[in-house]
């Protein structure tokens, strides 16, 4: 933690928007620099024009590659296109629309020329494809999520409505890079853009009655607040309040591409992360003004829950509460539908799910793994430790196949209204039944070669028999739920675990760890985890 974390941003912290947009238009990427090539992570291609990593050249090539990919996949319907409030999102949307038009592909943009949250676009794809027959639609979401204001992001969502899998993104990235190396000669582009419109906000907001009990929120009369953190959900919250008659205040309706109103994150960067106490410091200042206060990131796929008694909830804690509440308040859900979690999420979830008699489905990091189950109803809830989740409707049918921070924020209000108890109080009650875990993620230095080795490491390479004084019960390199490679290892004991995965952007690997035996034991787990991983890597 640095001295300025949690303090208001100062003028020298702010990005030069004019320079940012100019670099997007004018800078050509150096393809000899890996950092300037197209690369899709778990959430699309991200980067800054100031670094030559997110430019008109990149977006034109990516969009052309998407056009070619969808054609060979037989996707013939329109493309839903939406963007968030980052400064690079609007010019990137213009580039994408020009390339789609040049290829004769119909694009559906917001009817109000409004920003489009990620969950609203996923909802739109699913709604359209339910009755579209063979003319299935897909989507492009232009957002770097909670990343700093200097960044841009570009994601592709196929007809299932969720994040594209690695086969799709790998093909798109390779093709885009080839197009760039060829001088963009294969890009078809038109400056005349003829789009169609879709009312993302109305369809999303009107449909909320089928997944969350907003009548209970209205009847309880709770005074609640929502802070969009300058993101795409800003007008959605006002529409929700008006449509459902709830006492909801949009705490900060400002949209500013520099995010000058934010407090600095742990590393003194402006980052719109609703799960970070430092980034949420200005929101936390209002914790006593509302019965419940929530926050979202720039594309509203993440949530932050603030209560007067508990402050900002740890995402793992809230997921455990949300799962227990939903499992006991959604009688139409299939009894055999699983509860999904990523393998770096808290074991508190395992204990809660077991107590409910439900099946736990543990998958690698990445929301894409939940998509098939959410579509067919075999997974009722999917959540990540990074404050991203979604679940099925009251009747058990699919809602979104991408993370929905608006939904999870509204659910917190339903929980408080129906139970008369705050989500943080409900979590304290869970700890009395299941124990109180200590959880933390830290980074350890690693060379590119070590990162590559870790991503391919087998659980069988772990030779240790104990971890922090307890016998090791599992050494995993594949997720228990679906057998997919986790890109690292996870080691478990009766009361603790750690997982190690290489960072996609830095020369470090991430160590996630948790202990139900307190902070001191967690420190032992973390220390031994590094030694165990280093030994397995031959260091």
Protein Blocks (a to p, Z undefined) as FASTA:
>chain_A
ZZkgoiacdfklpccfklmmmmmmmpccdfkbmklpccddfeopaddfklopacfklmmm
mmmmmmmmmmmnopabdcdddddfbfklmmmmmmmmmmmmmnopacdddfklpacdfklm
mmmmmmmmmmnojmccddddddehjacfkbccdddddfkopacdfklmmmmmmmmmmmmm
noommpccdfbdcdddddfklmmmmmmmmmpcfklmmmnopacdddekhpaklmmmmmmm
mmnopacddfblcdcfklmmbccdfkopacddfkbmklmmmmmmmmmmpfbdcdddfkop
accdddfklopadfklmmmmmmmmmmmmcmkbcfkbccdddfkbcfklmmmmmmnopacd
dddedjklmmmmmmnopambdcdfkopacdddfkopafbfcdcfklmmmmmmmmmmmnop
afklmmmmmmmmnopaddddddddddfklmmmmmmpcfklpmbfbeehiacfbdcfbdfk
lopaehiaddddfkbccdddddfkbccdddddddfebjklmmmmmmmmmmmmmmmnoZZ
